Amino acid sequence: MTINSNAWAIVLAAGEGSRLHGLTTDASGVAVPKQFCSLTGGQSLLTDTLQRAASVVEPDHICVVVAAQHRRWWEPIRSKMPKSNIIVQPSNRGTGNGVLLPLLHILARDPSANIVVLPSDHYVRDELALASTLRAAVGALEEHPDLVLLLGIHPDHADPDLGYIVPGYHTGPNTFRVNHFVEKPSGAAARELVDQGALWNALIIATRAQALLGLFMTRLPNVVAKMHSAVAEDLHSSSNALATAIIYRDLQKIDFSSQILQGAEEKLRLIVANRCGWSDLGTPKRLSETLRKLPHVGEATKEAINSTLTPLNLSVQHARLGSMIRSTSGSASAQGL
């Protein structure tokens, strides 16, 4: 069941996943971006995320932003969704531009759109619980059309590799003001944050498209103007996104969290997500912690799972390479590298 006809999803799938390259390099020596890998066999993390989006919005309202250099991995989804819903970034210019580009494409099609932003490198044990929170967040936009709603995750431990949102006072059921953000604190600071009630920042967002564009306009009006013109030109021509490709040559890198969200706390609200077994898969450590909680993948299955016809299996890669990577990291750390 969906919320309303103008709910859209942006699935972020253009990252390189460089911190996991030690585990995502296949037998031919190619580093596969983690969103195109599977966690324990079967479909990719990207496919998992597209299904997650489909639990909140209509299938033809799901847009995915991908990287031109990753075409070999995202090409199969072209037969499964409208071509106009696959937004191709010419090159990596940071997460900020990765959100802005599909946002402008959606606004050109639906100026009144509500948006859910979903990264494609997450594991969720209970998808129904997360979907319930996402639907509630989209529904809350009717009363808060000018705000950007961030989902906060209950920490199950103090993790220094994640970002935290420190809540302010209540503004409604399960909803708080955003006091401030803390990115990748020390171990001691992370424990203190958890004790104080801080939540993990999943970078899962629900907002009116116009409200999110307003954040970009406040911080980077020149970038918005250039990209808006390029998107408009490409949508009215058959030049295969030539205008976008041109501006991307000199486009500054923008980090969505530090350059767009931080400093805009007055326009943000925090919604506490239902407990859903969420995990970020951004580092070998986070991947290892997640895999330990999942059923074991038997040896007999591994050869089939890592065939050329299925996504690279991260559980198999971790079992084969994880100890070697940890040993190498430990040696480098000991040598001050």
Residue pairs with C-beta under 8 A, 6 or more apart in sequence:
1 135
2 56
2 57
2 58
2 135
3 56
3 57
3 114
3 135
3 138
3 139
4 114
4 138
5 58
6 110
6 112
6 113
6 114
7 56
7 57
7 58
7 61
7 113
7 114
7 116
7 138
8 57
8 61
8 62
8 63
8 106
8 110
8 113
8 114
8 115
8 116
8 209
9 53
9 56
9 57
9 61
9 62
9 63
9 115
9 116
9 117
9 118
10 63
10 64
10 65
10 99
10 102
10 103
10 106
10 115
10 116
10 117
10 118
11 46
11 49
11 50
11 53
11 62
11 63
11 64
11 65
11 118
11 120
12 65
12 95
12 98
12 99
12 117
12 118
12 119
12 120
13 35
13 46
13 49
13 64
13 65
13 66
13 74
13 120
14 65
14 66
14 67
14 70
14 89
14 92
14 98
15 33
15 34
15 35
15 67
15 92
15 95
15 98
15 121
16 31
16 33
16 67
16 92
17 24
17 31
17 33
17 34
17 35
17 121
17 282
18 31
19 282
19 283
19 284
20 34
20 281
20 282
20 283
20 284
20 287
21 31
22 284
22 321
22 325
22 328
23 284
23 287
23 314
23 317
23 318
23 321
23 322
23 325
24 31
24 32
24 33
24 34
24 37
24 312
24 314
24 317
25 31
25 32
26 32
26 312
27 306
32 73
32 311
32 312
33 67
33 70
33 73
34 45
34 121
34 281
34 314
35 44
35 45
35 46
35 49
35 120
35 121
36 44
36 45
36 46
36 70
36 73
36 74
36 311
36 312
37 44
37 45
37 311
37 312
37 313
37 314
37 317
38 44
38 45
38 305
38 310
38 311
38 312
38 313
38 314
39 45
39 48
39 123
39 281
39 290
39 291
39 294
39 313
39 314
39 315
40 291
40 294
40 295
40 297
40 313
40 314
40 315
41 297
41 301
41 305
41 310
41 313
41 315
41 316
42 305
42 310
42 311
43 311
44 311
45 120
45 121
45 122
45 123
45 281
46 64
46 74
46 77
46 120
47 77
48 120
48 123
48 124
49 118
49 119
49 120
49 122
50 62
50 64
50 77
50 81
51 127
52 118
52 124
52 127
52 130
52 131
53 62
53 116
53 118
54 62
55 127
55 128
55 131
55 134
56 116
56 131
56 134
56 135
56 138
57 116
59 81
60 81
60 82
60 85
62 81
62 85
63 85
63 86
63 87
63 102
63 105
63 106
64 74
64 77
64 81
64 85
64 86
64 87
64 102
64 120
65 87
65 88
65 89
65 98
65 99
65 101
65 102
66 74
66 86
66 87
66 88
66 89
67 88
67 89
67 91
67 92
68 88
68 89
68 90
68 91
69 91
74 86
77 86
78 86
84 105
84 109
87 101
87 102
87 105
88 241
89 97
89 98
89 101
89 248
90 241
90 244
90 245
90 248
90 249
91 248
91 249
92 253
93 248
93 251
93 252
93 253
93 254
94 253
94 254
94 255
94 256
95 254
95 255
95 256
95 257
96 216
96 220
96 253
96 254
96 255
96 256
96 259
96 260
97 223
97 227
97 248
97 251
97 253
97 254
98 256
99 117
99 212
99 256
99 260
100 216
100 223
100 224
100 227
100 254
101 227
101 231
101 244
103 115
103 209
103 212
103 213
103 216
104 213
104 227
104 228
104 231
105 231
105 235
106 113
106 115
106 209
107 113
107 209
107 210
107 213
108 231
108 232
108 235
110 209
111 209
111 210
112 208
112 209
112 210
113 208
113 209
114 138
114 141
114 206
114 207
114 208
114 209
115 205
115 206
115 207
115 208
115 209
115 212
116 134
116 137
116 138
116 204
116 205
116 206
117 203
117 204
117 205
117 206
117 207
118 204
119 202
119 203
119 204
121 280
121 281
121 282
122 202
122 204
122 278
122 279
122 280
122 281
123 277
123 278
123 279
123 281
123 290
124 130
124 276
124 277
124 278
124 279
125 276
125 277
125 278
125 293
126 274
126 275
126 276
126 277
127 276
129 273
129 274
129 275
129 276
130 273
130 274
130 276
130 278
132 274
133 151
133 271
133 273
133 274
133 276
134 151
134 204
134 206
136 174
136 271
137 149
137 151
137 206
137 271
138 206
140 149
140 172
140 175
140 206
140 271
141 147
141 149
141 206
141 207
141 208
144 269
145 208
145 211
146 208
146 211
146 214
146 267
147 207
147 211
147 267
147 268
147 269
148 205
148 207
148 211
148 212
148 215
148 261
148 264
148 267
148 268
148 269
149 175
149 205
149 206
149 207
149 268
149 269
149 270
149 271
150 165
150 178
150 201
150 203
150 204
150 205
150 261
150 268
150 269
150 270
150 271
151 202
151 204
151 205
151 206
151 271
151 272
151 273
152 165
152 167
152 199
152 200
152 201
152 202
152 270
152 271
152 272
152 273
153 199
153 200
153 201
153 202
153 273
153 278
154 199
154 200
154 272
154 273
154 275
155 162
155 164
155 194
155 198
155 199
155 200
157 194
158 187
158 190
158 191
158 193
158 194
159 190
159 200
159 286
160 184
160 185
160 186
160 187
160 189
160 190
161 184
161 282
161 283
161 285
161 286
162 184
162 190
162 200
162 201
162 280
163 181
163 182
163 183
163 184
163 200
163 201
163 203
163 257
164 181
164 182
164 183
164 185
164 190
164 193
164 198
164 199
164 200
164 201
165 178
165 181
165 198
165 199
165 200
165 201
165 270
166 178
166 179
166 180
166 181
166 182
166 193
166 196
166 197
166 198
167 176
167 177
167 178
167 179
167 197
167 198
167 199
167 270
168 176
168 177
168 178
168 179
169 176
169 177
170 176
171 177
171 269
174 271
174 272
175 269
175 270
175 271
175 272
176 269
176 270
176 272
177 265
177 268
177 269
177 270
178 265
178 268
178 269
178 270
179 265
180 265
181 201
181 257
181 261
181 262
182 189
182 193
182 198
183 257
183 258
185 193
199 270
199 272
200 278
200 280
201 257
202 273
202 278
202 280
203 256
203 257
204 273
205 212
206 271
211 267
213 224
214 267
215 260
215 261
215 264
215 267
216 223
216 224
216 260
217 224
218 264
219 259
219 260
219 263
219 264
220 254
220 259
220 260
223 251
223 252
223 254
226 247
226 251
227 244
227 247
227 251
229 243
230 243
230 244
230 246
230 247
231 243
231 244
233 239
233 243
234 241
234 242
234 243
234 244
237 243
254 260
261 268
277 293
279 286
279 289
279 290
280 286
281 287
281 290
281 314
284 318
284 322
284 325
284 326
284 329
287 314
287 318
288 318
288 322
291 314
291 315
291 318
294 315
297 305
297 313
297 315
297 316
297 319
302 313
302 316
304 310
305 313
305 316
306 312
306 313
306 316
